[in-house]
Amino acid sequence: MWSSKGALRTTNATASTVELVLVDDDAIVRAWVRAAVTGTEFRLAGEAERGAEAVQLVERRRPDILLVDQLLPDWTGTELVKELRRRGWQMPVVLMTSAPREGLNEAAREAGVQGTVVKSGDADVLLATLRSVAGGESAIRAPHPPALRRVQLSSREREILQLVAAGLSNREIAARLEISAETVKTMLYRAFEKLGVRRRSEAVAEAHRRRLLDEPPDLAS
């Protein structure tokens, strides 16, 4: 099994035993993990509820695998992994979440995580992920959607989209902003290209999804 620097180490356990440290502040989840690994090759070497506590536990227990929740009371799971990597610990890590989270697979890879799993209650999925990382394989396959590509709208593009969302036509937008209808059309096309859409309704929906139109337009003037 793995040492802090990634070299094989010897333990008092049998060669088939994989020692696991669990980090999660939810007692129900910890009980679920305990039940899932009972009777398998995995043995819980310790449990922690907070990131800072987990660092100390890893130093003492020197586990073969770390199973950690992404949302801890003090740190995120990825912050914990980065701190452990900074200290030289190279054991495989499986990151857990209660639901899919946008961009988390990318963040996990960046932090040095080997596996991701959603806490669905399916023990077989958890065990398969643990076995994959224990065998040196990547198991970052939880259904986390990719991070959104950053889109930067100009203030005028955002203003026009806000008015489109309010139901105004190009001609009405032009009159309100005291610009030509052709300029409105041009600005909309630029926004379409940035958002990767082709229609006004799609542009409004995508801009809302990216929280680019959080401030409503001033329709009183």
Secondary structure, DSSP 8 states (H G I E B T S, - for coil): -B-TTSSB---SS-TT-EEEEEE-S-HHHHHHHHHHHTTSSEEEEEEESSHHHHHHHHHHH--SEEEEESB-SSSBHHHHHHHHHHTT----EEEEESS--TTHHHHHHHHT--EEEE--S-HHHHHHHHHHHHTT--EE-S------------HHHHHHHHHHHTT--HHHHHHHHTS-HHHHHHHHHHHHHHHT-SSHHHHHHHHHHTT---S------
